[in-house]
């Protein structure tokens, strides 16, 4: 009877041991699965961290490029402003020069008109002088003729 009782206990303990072994094996599988999931999670996190670092680097490069483009835009706007100012100054100078040219053209036209009038007066005066020269020549001829007559009369 004791042996049966001990065998019953051994059977019971063996069953409990098998149950425990089964539970331990099940727990080991769960732990292994959880460990595998943790490893995958860590690997995914590392990949995400690497992607995040790469994205940060790309964002930094893009930010630097944006800063460079903004500086270039500012420089180009300054050059454009300078060229606009220079063009405005040039336009003012051209306007002043055109005004001076117009004034000189008007002055030249007035002088040309005055010169034509003076040429007309000079031509008229030259014609008058030629007429006077003719009259003087005639008078000189008459005077010589008279002197010659007086000389002849005195000799005669």
TORFINU-56664 format. One record per residue: residue in three letters; z, y, x of N, C-alpha, C in turn. Coordinates in steps of 0.2 Angstrom, whole numbers, padded with zeros to 4 digits, always signed. Each point is the difference from the previous one (the first is absolute). Example, Ala and Ser with C-alpha at 12.3 -4.5 7.8 and 13.67 -1.06 7.14 Angstrom:
<sites>
ALA+0039-0028+0066+0000+0006-0004+0000+0006+0004SER-0004+0005-0002+0001+0006+0004+0003+0005-0004
</sites>
This chain:
<sites>
UNK+0000-0006+0004+0000+0006-0004+0000+0006+0004UNK+0004+0000+0005+0000+0006+0005-0007+0001+0003UNK-0003-0006+0002-0006+0000+0003-0005+0003-0005UNK+0000-0002-0006-0004+0003-0005+0001+0007-0001UNK+0006+0002+0000+0002+0007-0001-0003+0004+0006UNK+0001-0003+0006-0003+0003+0006-0007+0001+0000UNK-0003-0006-0002-0008+0000-0001-0002+0005-0005UNK+0004+0001-0005-0002+0005-0005+0000+0006+0003UNK+0006+0002+0004+0001+0006+0003-0006+0001+0005UNK-0002-0005+0004-0005+0001+0005-0006+0001-0003UNK-0002-0003-0006-0006+0001-0004+0000+0007-0002UNK+0006+0002-0003+0000+0006-0003-0001+0006+0006UNK+0004-0002+0006-0001+0005+0005-0007+0000+0003UNK-0003-0006+0000-0007+0000+0003-0005+0004-0005UNK+0002-0001-0006-0004+0004-0005+0001+0007+0001UNK+0006+0002+0001+0002+0007+0001-0004+0002+0007UNK+0001-0004+0005-0004+0001+0006-0007+0001-0001UNK-0003-0004-0003-0008+0000-0002-0001+0007-0003UNK+0004+0001-0005-0001+0007-0004+0001+0006+0005UNK+0005-0001+0004+0001+0006+0005-0006+0000+0005UNK-0002-0006+0002-0006+0000+0005-0006+0003-0004UNK-0001-0002-0006-0005+0003-0004+0000+0008-0001UNK+0007+0002-0002+0001+0007+0000-0001+0003+0006UNK+0002-0002+0006-0001+0003+0006-0007+0000+0002UNK-0004-0005-0002-0007+0000+0002-0003+0005-0005UNK+0002+0001-0006-0003+0005-0004+0002+0007+0002UNK+0006+0000+0002+0002+0007+0003-0004+0002+0007UNK-0001-0006+0004-0004+0001+0006-0007+0003-0002UNK-0003-0004-0005-0007+0002-0002+0000+0008-0003UNK+0005+0001-0004+0001+0007-0002+0001+0005+0005UNK+0004-0002+0005+0001+0005+0006-0006+0000+0004UNK-0004-0005+0001-0006+0000+0004-0005+0004-0004UNK+0000-0001-0007-0005+0005-0004+0002+0007+0001UNK+0006+0001-0001+0003+0007+0001-0001+0003+0007UNK+0001-0004+0005-0002+0002+0007-0007+0001+0001UNK-0004-0004-0003-0008+0001+0000-0002+0007-0003UNK+0004+0000-0006-0002+0007-0004+0003+0006+0004UNK+0005-0001+0003+0003+0006+0004-0005+0001+0006UNK-0002-0005+0003-0005+0001+0006-0006+0003-0003UNK-0003-0002-0005-0006+0003-0003+0002+0007-0002UNK+0006+0001-0003+0001+0007-0002+0001+0005+0007UNK+0003-0003+0005+0001+0004+0006-0007+0001+0003UNK-0004-0005+0000-0007+0001+0003-0004+0005-0005UNK+0001+0000-0006-0003+0005-0004+0002+0007+0001UNK+0007+0000+0001+0003+0006+0001-0003+0003+0007UNK+0000-0004+0005-0003+0002+0007-0007+0002-0001UNK-0004-0004-0004-0007+0002-0002+0000+0007-0003UNK+0004+0001-0005+0000+0006-0004+0003+0006+0005UNK+0005-0002+0004+0002+0005+0005-0006+0002+0005UNK-0004-0005+0002-0005+0002+0005-0005+0004-0004UNK-0002-0002-0006-0005+0004-0004+0003+0007-0001UNK+0006+0000-0002+0003+0007-0001+0000+0004+0007UNK+0001-0003+0005+0000+0004+0007-0007+0002+0001UNK-0005-0005-0001-0007+0002+0000-0002+0006-0004UNK+0002-0001-0006-0001+0006-0005+0003+0006+0002UNK+0006+0000+0003+0003+0006+0002-0004+0003+0006UNK-0002-0004+0004-0004+0002+0006-0007+0003-0003UNK-0003-0003-0005-0006+0003-0003+0001+0006-0003UNK+0006+0001-0003+0002+0006-0004+0001+0005+0005UNK+0003-0001+0006+0002+0004+0005-0007+0003+0003UNK-0005-0005+0001-0006+0002+0003-0004+0004-0005UNK+0000-0002-0006-0003+0004-0006+0003+0007+0000UNK+0007+0001+0001+0003+0006+0000-0002+0004+0005UNK+0000-0003+0006-0003+0004+0006-0007+0002+0000UNK-0004-0004-0003-0007+0002-0001+0000+0006-0005UNK+0004-0001-0006+0000+0005-0005+0002+0007+0004UNK+0005+0000+0004+0003+0006+0004-0006+0002+0004UNK-0004-0004+0003-0005+0002+0005-0006+0003-0005UNK-0001-0003-0005-0005+0003-0005+0002+0007-0003UNK+0006+0000-0001+0003+0007-0003-0001+0005+0005UNK+0002-0002+0007+0000+0005+0005-0008+0002+0001UNK-0004-0005+0000-0007+0002+0001-0003+0004-0006UNK+0003-0001-0006-0002+0004-0006+0002+0007+0001UNK+0006+0001+0003+0003+0006+0001-0004+0004+0005UNK-0002-0004+0006-0004+0003+0005-0006+0002-0003UNK-0004-0004-0004-0006+0002-0003+0000+0006-0004UNK+0006+0000-0004+0000+0006-0005+0001+0006+0004UNK+0004+0000+0006+0001+0006+0004-0006+0002+0003UNK-0004-0005+0003-0007+0002+0002-0004+0003-0005UNK+0000-0003-0006-0004+0003-0005+0002+0007-0002UNK+0007+0001+0000+0002+0007-0001-0002+0004+0005UNK+0000-0002+0006-0002+0004+0006-0007+0002-0001UNK-0004-0005-0001-0008+0001-0001-0001+0004-0006UNK+0004+0000-0005-0001+0004-0006+0001+0007+0002UNK+0006+0001+0004+0002+0007+0002-0006+0002+0004UNK-0002-0004+0005-0005+0002+0005-0007+0002-0004UNK-0001-0004-0005-0006+0002-0004+0001+0006-0004UNK+0006+0001-0003+0001+0007-0003-0001+0006+0005UNK+0003-0001+0006+0000+0005+0005-0008+0001+0001UNK-0003-0005+0002-0007+0000+0001-0004+0004-0005UNK+0001-0002-0007-0003+0003-0005+0001+0007-0001UNK+0007+0002+0002+0001+0007+0000-0004+0004+0005UNK+0000-0003+0006-0004+0003+0006-0007+0000-0002UNK-0003-0005-0003-0007+0000-0002-0001+0006-0005UNK+0005+0000-0005-0001+0006-0005+0000+0006+0003UNK+0005+0001+0005+0000+0007+0004-0006+0001+0004UNK-0002-0005+0003-0007+0000+0004-0006+0002-0005UNK+0000-0003-0005-0005+0001-0005+0000+0007-0003UNK+0006+0002-0001+0001+0007-0002-0002+0005+0005UNK+0002-0001+0007-0003+0004+0005-0007+0000+0001UNK-0003-0006-0001-0008-0001+0000-0003+0004-0005UNK+0003-0001-0006-0003+0004-0006+0001+0008+0001UNK+0005+0002+0003+0001+0007+0002-0005+0002+0005UNK-0001-0004+0005-0004+0002+0006-0008+0000-0003UNK-0001-0005-0005-0007+0000-0003-0001+0006-0004UNK+0005+0002-0004-0001+0007-0003+0000+0005+0004UNK+0003+0000+0006+0000+0006+0005-0007+0000+0003UNK-0003-0006+0002-0006-0001+0003-0006+0003-0005UNK+0001-0002-0006-0005+0002-0005+0001+0008-0001UNK+0006+0003+0000+0000+0007-0001-0003+0003+0007UNK+0001-0003+0006-0002+0003+0006-0008-0001+0000UNK-0002-0005-0003-0008-0001+0000-0003+0005-0005UNK+0003+0001-0005-0002+0005-0005+0000+0007+0003UNK+0006+0001+0003+0000+0007+0004-0005+0000+0005UNK-0001-0005+0004-0005+0000+0005-0007+0001-0003UNK-0002-0003-0006-0006+0001-0003-0001+0007-0002UNK+0006+0003-0002-0001+0007-0002-0001+0004+0006UNK+0004-0001+0005-0001+0004+0007-0007-0001+0002UNK-0003-0007+0000-0007-0001+0002-0005+0004-0004UNK+0002+0000-0007-0004+0005-0004+0000+0007+0002UNK+0006+0002+0001+0001+0007+0003-0004+0001+0006UNK+0001-0005+0005-0003+0001+0007-0007+0000-0001UNK-0003-0004-0004-0007-0001-0001-0003+0007-0003UNK+0004+0003-0005-0002+0006-0003+0001+0006+0005UNK+0005-0001+0004+0001+0005+0006-0006+0000+0005UNK-0002-0007+0001-0005-0001+0005-0006+0003-0002UNK-0002-0001-0007-0006+0002-0003+0000+0008+0000UNK+0006+0003-0001+0001+0007+0000-0001+0003+0007UNK+0002-0004+0005+0000+0002+0007-0008+0000+0002UNK-0003-0006-0002-0007+0000+0001-0004+0005-0003UNK+0002+0002-0006-0004+0006-0003+0001+0006+0004UNK+0007+0001+0002+0001+0006+0004-0003+0000+0006UNK-0001-0006+0003-0003-0001+0007-0007+0002-0001UNK-0004-0002-0006-0007+0002-0001+0000+0007-0001UNK+0005+0003-0004-0001+0008-0001+0001+0003+0007UNK+0005-0002+0004+0002+0003+0006-0007-0001+0005UNK-0003-0006+0000-0006+0000+0004-0005+0004-0003UNK-0001+0001-0006-0005+0005-0003+0002+0007+0002UNK+0006+0002-0001+0003+0006+0002-0001+0001+0008UNK+0001-0005+0004-0001+0001+0007-0008+0001+0002UNK-0004-0004-0004-0007+0001+0001-0002+0007-0002UNK+0003+0003-0006-0002+0006-0002+0003+0005+0005UNK+0006-0001+0003+0003+0005+0005-0005+0000+0006UNK-0002-0006+0002-0004+0000+0006-0007+0004-0001UNK-0002-0002-0006-0007+0004-0002+0001+0007+0000UNK+0006+0003-0003+0001+0007+0000+0001+0003+0007UNK+0004-0004+0004+0001+0002+0007-0007+0000+0003UNK-0004-0005-0001-0006+0000+0004-0005+0006-0003UNK+0001+0002-0006-0004+0006-0003+0003+0006+0003UNK+0007+0001+0000+0003+0006+0003-0003+0000+0007UNK+0001-0005+0004-0002+0000+0007-0008+0002+0001UNK-0004-0002-0005-0007+0002+0000-0001+0007-0001UNK+0004+0002-0005-0001+0007-0002+0003+0005+0006UNK+0005-0002+0003+0002+0004+0005-0005+0000+0006UNK-0003-0006+0001-0005+0000+0006-0006+0004-0002UNK-0001+0000-0006-0006+0003-0003+0001+0008+0000
</sites>
